[in-house]
Amino acid sequence: MTLNDKILFYLIDNPKATNLEIATHCNIKEDHAKVTISKLKTKEWIEVSGQGDKRTISVLREPTVKVDKKERYNRQLDFLESIMFSDADPKYRLEASSQHIRILNKL
């Protein structure tokens, strides 16, 4: 996860966080947090309103989440199973079953 994403995730839950709180959470120096917040604001990934104790940071861009290969396969398996056991056209259920087997063989 990138530093930007780590900060964005933190700000979603803590919109009134100070630079020091952000720095502490991300294990960086306060000045680094301040510069990064400024860059995120310039990129329009966040919006800062108010100052000092009344500062609120709104996240405008969703942080990216990298999913490992095993998790991605599990999500695909869940999706394919929902098709296999649905009322979908039999040819789609058959295709979902064959894809399901191919993924299981990769695990």
C-alpha positions in Angstrom: 0.0 0.0 0.0 1.4 3.4 -0.9 1.8 6.2 1.6 -0.9 8.2 -0.2 -3.4 5.3 0.2 -2.4 4.8 3.8 -3.1 8.4 4.5 -6.4 8.4 2.6 -7.6 5.3 4.5 -6.7 7.0 7.8 -8.5 10.2 6.8 -11.7 8.4 5.8 -12.0 7.3 9.5 -10.4 10.4 11.0 -11.3 13.5 8.9 -10.3 15.9 11.7 -6.8 14.3 12.1 -3.9 16.6 12.7 -0.6 16.4 10.7 1.0 14.9 13.8 -1.7 12.2 14.2 -1.3 11.3 10.5 2.5 11.2 10.8 2.3 9.0 13.9 -0.1 6.6 12.2 2.1 6.4 9.1 5.4 6.3 10.9 6.7 9.4 9.1 7.8 12.8 10.3 5.2 15.5 10.7 6.8 17.7 8.0 6.5 14.8 5.6 2.8 14.4 6.4 2.2 18.1 5.9 3.9 18.0 2.4 2.0 14.9 1.5 -1.3 16.4 2.5 -0.5 19.4 0.4 0.3 17.2 -2.6 -3.0 15.3 -2.1 -4.9 18.6 -2.0 -3.1 19.8 -5.2 -4.0 16.5 -7.0 -7.6 17.1 -5.8 -7.6 13.7 -4.0 -8.7 15.5 -0.8 -10.5 18.7 0.2 -9.4 20.7 3.3 -11.9 23.0 4.9 -11.4 25.1 8.0 -8.1 25.7 9.9 -6.5 24.7 13.1 -8.9 22.8 15.4 -11.7 23.2 13.0 -9.9 21.6 10.0 -11.7 18.8 8.3 -10.3 16.8 5.4 -12.7 15.1 3.0 -11.4 12.3 0.8 -12.4 12.8 -2.8 -10.6 9.8 -4.3 -11.0 6.3 -3.1 -7.7 4.7 -2.1 -6.6 1.7 -4.0 -6.5 -1.7 -2.4 -4.2 -4.3 -3.8 -5.6 -7.7 -3.5 -3.3 -10.7 -3.5 -3.7 -13.5 -6.0 -5.3 -15.9 -3.5 -8.0 -13.3 -2.5 -8.7 -12.5 -6.1 -9.2 -16.2 -6.9 -11.5 -16.6 -3.9 -13.6 -13.6 -5.1 -13.8 -15.1 -8.6 -14.8 -18.5 -7.2 -17.6 -16.9 -5.1 -18.9 -15.1 -8.2 -18.8 -18.2 -10.4 -20.6 -20.2 -7.7 -23.3 -17.6 -7.6 -23.8 -18.2 -11.4 -23.5 -22.0 -11.1 -26.3 -22.2 -8.6 -28.6 -19.5 -10.1 -31.4 -19.7 -12.6 -29.2 -18.5 -15.4 -29.2 -20.0 -18.8 -27.6 -23.6 -18.6 -24.9 -22.7 -21.0 -23.7 -19.8 -18.7 -23.9 -22.2 -15.7 -21.8 -24.7 -17.6 -19.2 -22.1 -18.6 -19.1 -20.9 -15.0 -18.5 -24.4 -13.8 -15.6 -25.0 -16.2 -14.0 -21.7 -15.2 -14.5 -22.6 -11.5 -12.6 -25.9 -12.1 -9.8 -24.1 -13.9 -9.4 -21.7 -11.0 -9.5 -24.5 -8.4 -6.7 -26.2 -10.3 -4.5 -23.1 -10.0 -4.8 -23.0 -6.2 
